[in-house]
Amino acid sequence: FVMAVLTMSIGLVADDIICMGNSNTNQLIQIEVKLDKKLGTVELESQKYELSLSNDYMHVWQNTIDKQLYTNSLSRIDGSLTVIAEGVIVNEKPQPVVRAILQCSARDDLHF
Protein backbone atom coordinates (compact mmCIF):
# COMPACT_ATOMS: atom_id res chain seq x y z
CA PHE A 1 0.00 0.00 0.00
CA VAL A 2 2.78 2.42 0.96
CA MET A 3 4.65 1.72 -2.31
CA ALA A 4 1.47 2.35 -4.33
CA VAL A 5 0.89 5.70 -2.61
CA LEU A 6 4.52 6.74 -3.13
CA THR A 7 4.47 5.71 -6.77
CA MET A 8 1.26 7.63 -7.47
CA SER A 9 2.44 10.74 -5.59
CA ILE A 10 5.77 10.80 -7.43
CA GLY A 11 3.93 10.75 -10.75
CA LEU A 12 1.79 13.70 -9.68
CA VAL A 13 4.80 15.89 -8.83
CA ALA A 14 6.05 16.35 -12.40
CA ASP A 15 4.36 18.80 -14.76
CA ASP A 16 3.80 17.49 -18.29
CA ILE A 17 4.57 20.27 -20.75
CA ILE A 18 4.37 20.26 -24.55
CA CYS A 19 6.59 22.67 -26.54
CA MET A 20 6.50 23.40 -30.26
CA GLY A 21 8.06 25.85 -32.68
CA ASN A 22 10.82 26.27 -35.27
CA SER A 23 14.57 26.30 -34.96
CA ASN A 24 16.66 29.11 -36.45
CA THR A 25 17.06 26.85 -39.52
CA ASN A 26 13.26 26.59 -39.80
CA GLN A 27 13.12 22.96 -38.60
CA LEU A 28 9.90 22.04 -36.77
CA ILE A 29 10.57 21.08 -33.15
CA GLN A 30 8.04 19.29 -30.95
CA ILE A 31 9.14 18.10 -27.52
CA GLU A 32 7.60 16.83 -24.33
CA VAL A 33 9.05 18.14 -21.09
CA LYS A 34 8.52 16.65 -17.66
CA LEU A 35 9.31 19.32 -15.10
CA ASP A 36 9.79 18.15 -11.51
CA LYS A 37 10.14 21.28 -9.38
CA LYS A 38 10.32 19.24 -6.18
CA LEU A 39 13.38 17.25 -7.34
CA GLY A 40 14.78 20.15 -9.36
CA THR A 41 14.94 18.16 -12.60
CA VAL A 42 13.62 18.29 -16.12
CA GLU A 43 13.27 15.28 -18.42
CA LEU A 44 13.46 15.49 -22.23
CA GLU A 45 13.51 12.44 -24.51
CA SER A 46 14.23 10.09 -21.58
CA GLN A 47 17.20 12.20 -20.41
CA LYS A 48 17.11 13.95 -17.02
CA TYR A 49 18.86 17.24 -16.37
CA GLU A 50 19.31 19.23 -13.18
CA LEU A 51 17.70 22.67 -13.06
CA SER A 52 20.39 25.32 -12.61
CA LEU A 53 17.75 27.95 -11.81
CA SER A 54 14.15 27.59 -10.71
CA ASN A 55 12.11 30.48 -9.38
CA ASP A 56 8.75 32.25 -9.80
CA TYR A 57 9.78 33.51 -13.25
CA MET A 58 11.69 30.75 -15.02
CA HIS A 59 13.36 27.35 -15.02
CA VAL A 60 16.83 27.00 -16.57
CA TRP A 61 18.93 23.93 -17.37
CA GLN A 62 21.86 23.00 -19.60
CA ASN A 63 22.46 19.98 -21.77
CA THR A 64 25.01 18.84 -24.32
CA ILE A 65 24.21 17.32 -27.72
CA ASP A 66 27.04 16.29 -30.05
CA LYS A 67 29.58 18.22 -27.92
CA GLN A 68 27.51 21.42 -28.17
CA LEU A 69 26.40 23.01 -24.87
CA TYR A 70 22.86 24.42 -24.80
CA THR A 71 21.20 26.63 -22.20
CA ASN A 72 17.41 26.26 -22.02
CA SER A 73 15.19 28.88 -20.38
CA LEU A 74 11.53 28.04 -19.77
CA SER A 75 9.55 31.18 -18.94
CA ARG A 76 6.74 30.83 -16.42
CA ILE A 77 5.48 34.27 -17.51
CA ASP A 78 4.77 33.71 -21.21
CA GLY A 79 5.29 29.94 -21.66
CA SER A 80 8.25 30.27 -24.03
CA LEU A 81 11.27 27.97 -24.14
CA THR A 82 14.41 29.66 -25.47
CA VAL A 83 17.24 27.35 -26.54
CA ILE A 84 20.69 28.98 -26.77
CA ALA A 85 23.81 27.30 -28.19
CA GLU A 86 26.79 28.41 -26.10
CA GLY A 87 30.21 29.27 -27.54
CA VAL A 88 29.30 29.21 -31.23
CA ILE A 89 32.06 30.83 -33.30
CA VAL A 90 30.73 34.01 -34.93
CA ASN A 91 33.21 36.40 -36.56
CA GLU A 92 36.04 34.37 -34.99
CA LYS A 93 34.64 34.88 -31.45
CA PRO A 94 32.67 32.41 -29.32
CA GLN A 95 29.16 33.76 -28.70
CA PRO A 96 25.79 32.45 -27.55
CA VAL A 97 23.36 31.97 -30.45
CA VAL A 98 19.60 31.50 -30.18
CA ARG A 99 18.76 28.15 -31.78
CA ALA A 100 15.02 28.04 -31.12
CA ILE A 101 12.16 29.79 -29.38
CA LEU A 102 9.28 27.44 -28.69
CA GLN A 103 5.83 28.02 -27.22
CA CYS A 104 4.93 25.70 -24.38
CA SER A 105 1.73 24.69 -22.65
CA ALA A 106 0.78 22.30 -19.89
CA ARG A 107 -0.53 19.09 -21.43
CA ASP A 108 -3.81 19.58 -19.55
CA ASP A 109 -4.29 23.01 -21.18
CA LEU A 110 -4.13 21.82 -24.80
CA HIS A 111 -7.15 22.87 -26.85
CA PHE A 112 -7.97 19.50 -28.43
C-alpha positions as CSV (number, residue, x, y, z in Angstrom):
1,F,0.0,0.0,0.0
2,V,2.8,2.4,1.0
3,M,4.6,1.7,-2.3
4,A,1.5,2.3,-4.3
5,V,0.9,5.7,-2.6
6,L,4.5,6.7,-3.1
7,T,4.5,5.7,-6.8
8,M,1.3,7.6,-7.5
9,S,2.4,10.7,-5.6
10,I,5.8,10.8,-7.4
11,G,3.9,10.7,-10.8
12,L,1.8,13.7,-9.7
13,V,4.8,15.9,-8.8
14,A,6.1,16.4,-12.4
15,D,4.4,18.8,-14.8
16,D,3.8,17.5,-18.3
17,I,4.6,20.3,-20.8
18,I,4.4,20.3,-24.6
19,C,6.6,22.7,-26.5
20,M,6.5,23.4,-30.3
21,G,8.1,25.9,-32.7
22,N,10.8,26.3,-35.3
23,S,14.6,26.3,-35.0
24,N,16.7,29.1,-36.4
25,T,17.1,26.8,-39.5
26,N,13.3,26.6,-39.8
27,Q,13.1,23.0,-38.6
28,L,9.9,22.0,-36.8
29,I,10.6,21.1,-33.1
30,Q,8.0,19.3,-31.0
31,I,9.1,18.1,-27.5
32,E,7.6,16.8,-24.3
33,V,9.1,18.1,-21.1
34,K,8.5,16.7,-17.7
35,L,9.3,19.3,-15.1
36,D,9.8,18.1,-11.5
37,K,10.1,21.3,-9.4
38,K,10.3,19.2,-6.2
39,L,13.4,17.2,-7.3
40,G,14.8,20.1,-9.4
41,T,14.9,18.2,-12.6
42,V,13.6,18.3,-16.1
43,E,13.3,15.3,-18.4
44,L,13.5,15.5,-22.2
45,E,13.5,12.4,-24.5
46,S,14.2,10.1,-21.6
47,Q,17.2,12.2,-20.4
48,K,17.1,13.9,-17.0
49,Y,18.9,17.2,-16.4
50,E,19.3,19.2,-13.2
51,L,17.7,22.7,-13.1
52,S,20.4,25.3,-12.6
53,L,17.8,28.0,-11.8
54,S,14.2,27.6,-10.7
55,N,12.1,30.5,-9.4
56,D,8.8,32.2,-9.8
57,Y,9.8,33.5,-13.3
58,M,11.7,30.7,-15.0
59,H,13.4,27.3,-15.0
60,V,16.8,27.0,-16.6
61,W,18.9,23.9,-17.4
62,Q,21.9,23.0,-19.6
63,N,22.5,20.0,-21.8
64,T,25.0,18.8,-24.3
65,I,24.2,17.3,-27.7
66,D,27.0,16.3,-30.1
67,K,29.6,18.2,-27.9
68,Q,27.5,21.4,-28.2
69,L,26.4,23.0,-24.9
70,Y,22.9,24.4,-24.8
71,T,21.2,26.6,-22.2
72,N,17.4,26.3,-22.0
73,S,15.2,28.9,-20.4
74,L,11.5,28.0,-19.8
75,S,9.6,31.2,-18.9
76,R,6.7,30.8,-16.4
77,I,5.5,34.3,-17.5
78,D,4.8,33.7,-21.2
79,G,5.3,29.9,-21.7
80,S,8.3,30.3,-24.0
81,L,11.3,28.0,-24.1
82,T,14.4,29.7,-25.5
83,V,17.2,27.4,-26.5
84,I,20.7,29.0,-26.8
85,A,23.8,27.3,-28.2
86,E,26.8,28.4,-26.1
87,G,30.2,29.3,-27.5
88,V,29.3,29.2,-31.2
89,I,32.1,30.8,-33.3
90,V,30.7,34.0,-34.9
91,N,33.2,36.4,-36.6
92,E,36.0,34.4,-35.0
93,K,34.6,34.9,-31.5
94,P,32.7,32.4,-29.3
95,Q,29.2,33.8,-28.7
96,P,25.8,32.5,-27.5
97,V,23.4,32.0,-30.5
98,V,19.6,31.5,-30.2
99,R,18.8,28.1,-31.8
100,A,15.0,28.0,-31.1
101,I,12.2,29.8,-29.4
102,L,9.3,27.4,-28.7
103,Q,5.8,28.0,-27.2
104,C,4.9,25.7,-24.4
105,S,1.7,24.7,-22.6
106,A,0.8,22.3,-19.9
107,R,-0.5,19.1,-21.4
108,D,-3.8,19.6,-19.5
109,D,-4.3,23.0,-21.2
110,L,-4.1,21.8,-24.8
111,H,-7.1,22.9,-26.9
112,F,-8.0,19.5,-28.4
